[in-house]
Amino acid sequence: NRNVLFTCLGSPGRPMIDTQGPIELQIRDRILLCSDGLWGVLSDEVITQQLTGRPLPDTVPDLVEAALRAGGAKSDNVTVLALEWEGEDDPVETQEHLSTRTLHESAFATTIQQQMLEQQEERREALDEAEIERAVEEINETIRRAQRKG
């Protein structure tokens, strides 16, 4: 019954939440939140091995890819969110450690991101066609005006 939701957002009842006492995070501790599409097909050992020693922007897409491959044609959705604790230092000091690297436009880390790229491309093509139609209409209007004057 691992696919059965026992609590959910929007439910009329109060959700049951499993909690464990506060855990003090140390600098460089990593936290991974993921769907069963990841933890259901990859062992804890594989996930842990992937998470240690590599930058998260490299690790997370690789984990998603590994889960999708392991799941095969019947792969469940794979959702992963990971963070690395940088501590509670002065923000000015940690500023140099922050990274907002982005993937190259042709790369994608998730199928959702790939769909967004495809939709953007479709919009660009539609926009180009709309611009062509406007240009043709302007030309036709100029020709009509010239004919009326002539």
N, C-alpha and C positions, 0 to 999 in steps of 0.2 A: 504493500500500500504506500510505497514511497512517493507516488505521484498524487496522493490524496491530500488536499489542503484542509487542515483542521482549523486554522484561523486565517483570516485575510483582512485586508483593508476594506472598509466599507461594510463589514459584517455588522448585523444588529447587536451581537454580543460583544463583550469586551474581549480582545485577543489575549490568548495565553502566551506569555513570553518567558522563555527559559533564560535565566540570568545566572551569572556567576559573579561573585564579588569583584570589586575593582581590582584591576591588575595594573601595577605601576609599569609604565612603558619605559624602556631604556632607549637611548639614542640609537638609531638604526634598526630598531625592532620593526618588523613588517606585519601588517594586518591584511588578510585576504578575505573578502566577502565574495561568494560565488554561488551559482545555481548548481543544481544536481547534474546539469549537463557537463560540468567539470568534475566535481567530486564523485559522481556516479561512474565515471569511466576511467579516471586516473587515480592511482593509489595515493595515499597520503605521502608515501615515500617519494614518489615521482614529483608530486606537487612541491614538497619541501625541498627536494634537490634543485628543482628549477628556481625556486624563490631565493635560494641562498647564493650570494656571491656575484650576482649579475644585476645590472641596472633594471629597475622595474619597467621602464618603457620598452626594454627588449624582452623581458621575461613574460609579461602578461600576454602579448600577442602570440608568443610561442606556446604558452599554456593553452590558449584558446584553440590554436591550430592543432595541437596534439590531441585535445579533447574531441575536436571535430573529426579528425582522422580516426581516432580510436572508436568513436561512435558510429562511423561509417554512414551508410545510406539512411539509417534510422536514428541519426544523431539528434539528441534533444537540444533545445536552445542552450547556448553557453554564454553566461553572463559573469563577468569578473570585474571586481573593483579591488585595487590594491593600493596601499599607502605605506610609506616609510616614515616613521616618527623621527622628527628632527629635534625634538626637545622643546623646552620652553625658554630658550635663550632669547637674548635681545634680537628683535626682528632685523635690526641693521646688520648684526653679525651673520645671521643665517641667510641674508639676502643673496650672497654670492653662491649659495648651495642650491637655490631654487632652480628648477628647470621646467621650462614649458616647451620642450622640443615637440615639434609636430612631425608627422609622417609626410613623406613625399606625396605629391598629389596622386601619383599612380599606385601607391601602396595603400593597403587597407588592413585593418586589424579585426574588423568584424563584418559580418554580412550586412548589418544595418548600415555601417559606414559605406560599404560598397554600393548599396541601394541608393544612398544619399548622393554619392558621386554620379551614379547613372542618371538620377533625376536632375541633377544640376546640368549634366550634359544635354539631356532632353530639353531643358529650359533654354539653354544656350542656342540649340538648334531652332527651337520654336521662335525665340527672340530674333534670330537671324532672318527667318522667314517673314516675320512680322515687319522687320525693317525693310526687307525687299518689297513687300506689298505696299508699304508707305511710300517708298521711293517711286515705285511704278505708278501709284496714284498721283503723286506730285508731277511726274512727267506727263501723264495723261491730261491732268488739269492744265498744265502749261500748253500742251498741244491744242486743247479745246479753246483756251483763251486766244492763242495765236490765230486759230481758224476764224474765230468770231471777229477779230480785228481785221483780218485779211479779206 
